[in-house]
Every structure is written in structure tokens, then in C-alpha cells.
Amino acid sequence: MAIFSKVNILSCKRYSELASMKQDIPLSGWDRLFFVFHHAICLVCRRFNRQLELIDQALQTGEEMHDSRIQLSTEARDRILRTLESE
């Protein structure tokens, strides 16, 4: 019973902290054990973790799409300038 009180096995708050942490750093053995066990028994926390993963994927995709080296072609730039000057 002491081990269950040590890892606070039913704490959704602790799970959410670990879910956020695991996005940045590997979890320790006890934290990983708690995370996996709680993940298996708590539907709400599974959904929360999935939402974090989706946010992380969206941020990575956005980062990949933003490339400051991407520029307009000369033709496109000239066409835009002509349109703006004619207005």
C-alpha cells in the first residue's frame, strides 16, 4: 500500500503534469510507471494526453511550414507591384 501512496496512483493532476513534462524530457522510472498505469485506467486523462500530442504535432507542422528562405518568384513580385501601383 505504501507504494500506491508514494506515486499517488489516482491523481489526474499529477498525470497532467507528467503528460506535459514528457513532451520535453524523458520521465523517470516511477513517473513512467505511474503514467502508464493511470493512462490505462482513466479515459479523461487519455483524452487529455491525446490533445497534448495533437497540439505538439500541429506546432511541429507549423514550424516545418515556416521557412524564412521561401520567397516569391521575381515574376510574382513584379505582378503584385504592378497591381498595387495601378490602384
Rosetta silent file (secondary structure, phi, psi, omega in degrees, C-alpha in Angstrom):
SEQUENCE: MAIFSKVNILSCKRYSELASMKQDIPLSGWDRLFFVFHHAICLVCRRFNRQLELIDQALQTGEEMHDSRIQLSTEARDRILRTLESE
SCORE:     score description
SCORE:     0.000 S_00000001
   1 L     0.000  -31.346 -178.869    0.000    0.000    0.000 S_00000001
   2 H   -61.161  -36.451 -179.576    2.901    2.379    0.670 S_00000001
   3 H   -64.638  -36.303  179.718    3.923    2.294   -2.983 S_00000001
   4 H   -67.929  -37.848  177.626    0.464    3.458   -4.080 S_00000001
   5 H   -71.278  -29.552  179.617    0.556    6.426   -1.738 S_00000001
   6 H   -65.749  -43.418 -177.484    4.076    7.231   -2.943 S_00000001
   7 H   -94.458   -1.358  177.808    3.086    7.571   -6.596 S_00000001
   8 L    50.867   62.972 -165.360   -0.386    8.955   -5.852 S_00000001
   9 L   -57.983  -25.502 -175.761   -1.881    6.462   -8.268 S_00000001
  10 L  -107.512   14.429 -175.283   -5.256    8.132   -8.838 S_00000001
  11 L   -86.404  109.007  175.923   -4.185   11.751   -9.249 S_00000001
  12 H   -68.082  -31.255  177.762   -5.281   13.204  -12.565 S_00000001
  13 H   -61.391  -46.409  179.163   -3.458   16.398  -11.634 S_00000001
  14 H   -64.070  -40.191  178.232   -0.157   14.513  -11.378 S_00000001
  15 H   -59.170  -45.727 -178.102   -0.887   12.719  -14.654 S_00000001
  16 H   -64.227  -36.309  175.865   -1.451   16.021  -16.453 S_00000001
  17 H   -62.430  -45.318 -179.216    1.848   17.365  -15.079 S_00000001
  18 H   -67.521  -38.281  178.873    3.681   14.269  -16.315 S_00000001
  19 H   -60.939  -40.290  177.298    1.947   14.375  -19.700 S_00000001
  20 H   -68.365  -43.278 -179.522    3.205   17.925  -20.165 S_00000001
  21 H   -62.341  -40.577 -174.216    6.694   17.045  -18.925 S_00000001
  22 L   -68.352  -12.816  174.125    7.053   14.041  -21.217 S_00000001
  23 L   -69.242  -26.050 -174.321    6.697   16.330  -24.228 S_00000001
  24 L  -110.119  -36.603 -175.433   10.068   17.846  -23.293 S_00000001
  25 L  -138.014  153.889  175.470   12.039   15.318  -21.232 S_00000001
  26 L   -67.607  143.166  179.345   12.024   11.548  -20.614 S_00000001
  27 L   -80.846  150.527  175.457   10.136   10.530  -17.477 S_00000001
  28 L   -69.705  170.994 -177.984   11.877    8.781  -14.585 S_00000001
  29 H   -57.339  -50.152 -179.902   11.061    5.143  -13.842 S_00000001
  30 H   -65.074  -42.708  179.986    8.427    5.828  -11.155 S_00000001
  31 H   -63.909  -41.031  178.741    6.870    8.637  -13.126 S_00000001
  32 H   -64.289  -41.688  178.273    6.719    6.494  -16.257 S_00000001
  33 H   -62.156  -47.699  177.454    5.146    3.625  -14.286 S_00000001
  34 H   -58.763  -45.563 -176.690    2.530    5.944  -12.782 S_00000001
  35 H   -59.877  -48.698 -178.568    1.855    7.490  -16.185 S_00000001
  36 H   -64.086  -43.866 -179.282    1.297    4.145  -17.925 S_00000001
  37 H   -64.630  -48.276 -178.271   -0.875    2.768  -15.123 S_00000001
  38 H   -65.174  -38.524  178.230   -3.020    5.875  -14.827 S_00000001
  39 H   -58.326  -37.468 -178.399   -3.279    6.115  -18.623 S_00000001
  40 H   -70.135  -27.748 -173.528   -4.718    2.594  -18.674 S_00000001
  41 H  -107.044  -10.006 -172.671   -7.473    3.336  -16.163 S_00000001
  42 L  -120.859  107.293 -179.742   -8.505    6.949  -16.821 S_00000001
  43 H   -62.366  -41.912 -178.214  -10.393    7.834  -20.001 S_00000001
  44 H   -61.550  -43.377 -179.824  -10.314   11.573  -19.305 S_00000001
  45 H   -70.016  -34.138  174.802   -6.537   11.597  -18.944 S_00000001
  46 H   -60.856  -42.843  178.394   -6.111    9.524  -22.106 S_00000001
  47 H   -64.185  -42.178  178.321   -8.105   12.176  -23.958 S_00000001
  48 H   -59.817  -45.690  179.953   -6.028   14.934  -22.378 S_00000001
  49 H   -62.173  -41.210  178.550   -2.799   13.212  -23.430 S_00000001
  50 H   -62.966  -40.051  177.686   -4.101   12.797  -26.981 S_00000001
  51 H   -63.039  -41.592  176.808   -4.944   16.508  -27.115 S_00000001
  52 H   -61.456  -41.743  179.246   -1.410   17.377  -25.998 S_00000001
  53 H   -63.888  -40.584  178.721    0.003   15.119  -28.710 S_00000001
  54 H   -65.377  -40.378  177.227   -2.195   16.769  -31.355 S_00000001
  55 H   -63.210  -43.753  179.361   -1.104   20.237  -30.222 S_00000001
  56 H   -61.724  -43.584  177.924    2.541   19.156  -30.348 S_00000001
  57 H   -62.312  -42.569  179.897    2.091   17.742  -33.866 S_00000001
  58 H   -63.143  -41.023  178.787    0.388   20.940  -35.032 S_00000001
  59 H   -65.704  -40.432  178.616    3.215   23.056  -33.640 S_00000001
  60 H   -65.854  -41.241  179.158    5.838   20.884  -35.319 S_00000001
  61 H   -64.063  -43.633  178.225    3.978   21.027  -38.633 S_00000001
  62 H   -62.296  -38.277  178.925    3.669   24.800  -38.374 S_00000001
  63 H   -66.312  -40.037  179.216    7.359   25.089  -37.606 S_00000001
  64 H   -67.788  -35.656 -177.730    8.248   22.966  -40.633 S_00000001
  65 H   -73.699  -27.245 -179.030    5.968   25.015  -42.882 S_00000001
  66 L   -85.999  104.081  179.093    7.516   28.310  -41.763 S_00000001
  67 L  -127.344  111.550 -176.023   10.702   28.632  -43.729 S_00000001
  68 L   -67.006  -12.226  178.632   12.110   32.145  -43.966 S_00000001
  69 L   -80.270  -13.650  179.662   14.083   31.092  -47.049 S_00000001
  70 L   -74.405  127.139 -177.984   10.861   30.719  -49.056 S_00000001
  71 L  -134.926  160.650  175.482   10.421   33.767  -51.271 S_00000001
  72 L   -69.369  150.104  173.457    8.179   34.926  -54.071 S_00000001
  73 L   -70.522  159.654  179.717    9.418   34.431  -57.576 S_00000001
  74 H   -59.652  -40.210 -179.833   10.538   37.570  -59.382 S_00000001
  75 H   -62.991  -44.160 -179.526    7.552   37.321  -61.724 S_00000001
  76 H   -65.383  -41.220  179.526    5.078   37.083  -58.842 S_00000001
  77 H   -63.144  -44.795  178.725    6.695   40.005  -57.031 S_00000001
  78 H   -63.254  -40.861  179.465    6.586   42.172  -60.168 S_00000001
  79 H   -62.471  -42.227  178.746    2.952   41.237  -60.800 S_00000001
  80 H   -65.811  -43.935  179.127    1.989   42.235  -57.243 S_00000001
  81 H   -61.546  -43.375  178.324    3.893   45.530  -57.505 S_00000001
  82 H   -61.553  -41.943  179.769    2.200   46.382  -60.811 S_00000001
  83 H   -64.068  -43.668  179.746   -1.212   45.621  -59.319 S_00000001
  84 H   -66.175  -38.593 -179.775   -0.535   47.799  -56.276 S_00000001
  85 H   -69.645  -30.284 -178.307    0.795   50.674  -58.390 S_00000001
  86 H   -77.864  -13.069 -178.651   -2.240   50.589  -60.680 S_00000001
  87 L   -84.402    0.000    0.000   -4.667   51.049  -57.784 S_00000001
